[in-house]
Amino acid sequence: MKIPRALEPLLNASAAGGRLRDVVVAAEDQSEIAAVVRLVAEALDESTKGAVQESCAPTVDLTTACSIIEELHFLHPRGKQMLAFFRDRLVIKTKAKQFITVMAADIEDVVVLDSIPKDQKNRVLIMLNFREDAGIKNGNTRMRACVIQVTGDQQLDIQHPKDASKRLSGIAAVVICQAIGTFFKPGVADTAAFHGSDAKIFRSCTDTAAVEAYVKARNGFLFPLQHGLCFLESPPIFIHTGKIRSVDFARANGASATFDFQVHLRNGAIEEFSNISRHELSCIQNWVDTLRLPVGFPETSGSDQGGPDGEAAAGDEASSDDASDEDFDPYTKRAKIQKVEEDNSGAESSLGEFTSDDDDDGDGDCELVDEEDMKLSDLRKHLETEKETKRMDISKTVETQGMVANSAGEGYVRTDTRKGNGGTDGERDESDESDEDFDVEQDSDCDSGNNSGDDSSDGDCELVDEEDMKLSHLQKQLEAEKSNPS
């Protein structure tokens, strides 16, 4: 059979395509193989036509444009593009002959930025920030904004977009802003707002309008403005102050040379600008204080979520009760809280490490013991140990003296220090009565002797210090040995 045209690229692509060609050529026109080949060819032809139509953006007739700027340098989309002004929209024609149409109603903010760090060309950046629901695409890539770059001394002369009898000429940045401004009526809601850098609102330590920062792995410049934050060059980001829920400083109290600036939005998202030089910390703190932005991780509450209530303007936030406080310093408050948390963590670590085996309750929690109580307890144990050692030494000395006296044939009464009650347990010769009778006699003598001899006594047995008894008994034994040497 004859090879269909749609199958020719597939059959010429590889060796397997060559073998498939042989099978198709050998097949008869009325065979089942030929019928299958025709169906495959039709399917490939339809899919190819659909892909071509989808990839081609609709063309725009630029001859009807009110004004055109040729070879205008863009940072996003990058390259030199053509910018055409119509009465209700902008059209960007790229080098790839793609047309990007931006309706005037889709432009939410126009940001004009100069005084860029490390800039030797006196550049001026003009950012057109689009609405979130604009749906503007460059091919298959969704665009959040477009950025135009001109120089401070660049001149431009174009036709007025709304009045054919007028022309706009002068500095390029001013002319472009004037042309964009013709789309909007001053004082009308839902129109674009123009923003710019202000030295009274923010200045870096190098006297520029921005600081170097990173968004993920891409570096750029962060511009703190009166009405929001702008990050350029790529990706272009503009955050209005009305959408900021709170800000936070990460790694600001450590020894690192950089810190991270986190912006918590009312819709729950977080934008992080990282690796900012520590020298710029005080400058950004002053900007936060000037705008009275809340500092710290936001508390969860329904009123702070996205929606009409969450999109309140920054002026409404400033009118709250906190705004009336003259000593309002959100960063200082946050820094104090972090310092207290660090001190507490250091105090807990000084108590030592405890394991679950030391927990008497068995619930897995570690019981914290006061360090002073531990020291006193150790001291008490040491004193008790010394006392017990002295008592044992005295007891051994007395027993030794008693053994010497027995060997001499003399009877004596030995004080037994092994009794815990401090009393005396008398020992006698073999001619004496049993120990049981001796104990009873001692008890009766104690009761009767005290009652008869001591007029001031109340009938109780007088307690004698055990240590004094030991010393007295030892003295008597030594005197007996001196008087009767044997």
Residue, then its C-alpha position, 0 to 999 in steps of 0.5 A: m500500500k502507499i505510505p500516508r503523508a502523516l506517517e512519513p516523519l515517524l517512519n523516517a525517525s529510526a530503525a524501528g520506523g524503517r522496519l515499520r515502513d517495510v511492513v506497510v509497503a508489503a501490505e495489500d490495500q484491502s488488508e486489515i493492516a492497511a486499514v489500521v495504518r490509515l486510522v493511525a495516520e488520520a489520528l496523527d494528522e488531527s493531533t498535529k493540526g490542533a497543536v499548531q493552532e494552540s501554540c500560535a497566539p492570536t495575531v494583533d494588527l499593529t497598524t491600528a495602534c495609537s502609538i508604538i515604541e520600537e526596540l524597548h528593553f524589557l527585563h520581563p519578558r527579557g529582551k528588546q520588544m515592541l510596545a504598542f498602545f491602544r485605547d484600552r490595552l497594551v500589546i507587547k510583541t516579542k522577538a519570537k513574534q508572540f503577542i502579549t495583550v495586557m488590558a488596561a483594567d488588568i494593571e493594578d500598580v505602576v512602580v517606578l524605581d531608581s537609585i538601584p544598588k551597584d548601578q553604573k548605568n543610571r537605570v530606571l525600572i518601570m514595573l507593571n503589576f497585574r491583578e491576580d485574576a488577569g490570566i496574562k500569559n507569555g506562551n504557556t508561562r503566566m505573567r505576574a508583571c512586566v518590567i521595562q528598563v530605561t536609562g535616566d538620560q534616555q529621550l523618547d518622542i511618541q504619539h499621544p495614545k488618546d489625542a492624535s494632535k499631541r505628542l509626548s516627548g522628553i525623558a523616556a521614563v516620564v513619557i512611558c508613565q504619561a502614556i500609561g496614565t492615559f488609561f486611567k482617570p485620577g480619583v476613580a476606583d479600580t484604577a492603577a496606582f503609581h508608586g515610587s521610592d522615597a528617601k524619607i521612607f527608606r534608605s539603605c546603609t549605602d544610601t540607595a533605595a533597595v537592598e540585595a536579597y534572594v528569593k529562593a535561589r535567584n538574587g535581586f533587589l528588595f525595594p521597601l516603599q511607602h505602599g508596599l514591597c517590590f522585588l526585582e529583577s526576577p521574579p518580579i514581585f510587588i506586595h501591597t501593604g494592605k495584603i501584609r498580615s505581619v513581618d518577621f526577622a529570621r536569624a537576626n539575633g545570631a552570629s550570621a552575616t545575613f538574615d531573612f525577612q519574612v512577609h506573612l500575607r493575609n491569604g496565608a502565603i509567606e514571601e521570604f527574602s533571604n540572605i540580606s546583609r546584617h548591615e541593613l537590619s536597622c534600615i529595614q527595622n526603621w521601615v517596619d516601624t515607620l509603616r507600623l507593621p506587626v512583627g512576629f508570627p501571626e496569630t490565627s484568627g478568622s478576621d485575618q484571613g483573605g477576603p474583604d475584611g482581610e484586604a483592609a488598607a494599611g490606614d485602617e490598621a494604623s487606626s487601631d489601638d496599637a497605633s495610638d501608642e507613642d512607644f510602639d516599637p514592634y521589633t524591640k518587643r519581638a527581640k525581647i521575647q526572643k532574648v527571654e526564650e534564649d535565656n530560659s533555654g540556657a537555664e534549662s540546659s544548665l540543670g543537666e541531662f536527665t533520662s527516663d530511668d530517673d523518673d519515679d513517676g514512670d510517665g516519661d517526664c523528666e523531674l527537674v531538681d533545684e541545683e541548690d537542693m542538690k548541693l545541700s543534700d550532698l553536704r548532709k550526706h557527707l556530714e552523716t558519713e563523717k559522724e558514722t565513721k567517728r562512731m565506728d572508730i570509737s566503738k572499735t576502741v571501746e571493744t578493744q579496751g574491753m577485751v584487754a580488761n577481760s584478759a586481766g580478769e576484771g569485770y566491767v560494764r561495756t557500752d554497746t554503740r550498736k544500739g540505735n536508741g542511745g541507751t546502754d546495754g550492760e555486759r557482765d561476768e559469767s557469775d552475773e545473771s542473764d542478759e534478760d534479767f540485767d535489762v529488766e533490772q536496769d530499767s527498774d533502776c532507771d525508774s526508781g532511781n530518778n524518782s527518789g534521787d531527783d526532786s525536780s524530775d518528773g519521773d522520766c529517765e534522764l537521757v545521757d549523751e551517747e558520746d559523753m558515755k563513751l568518753s567517760h567509760l574510756q577514761k575509767q578503763l585507762e585509769a584502771e590500767k594505770s592503777n593495776p598494771s599487769 
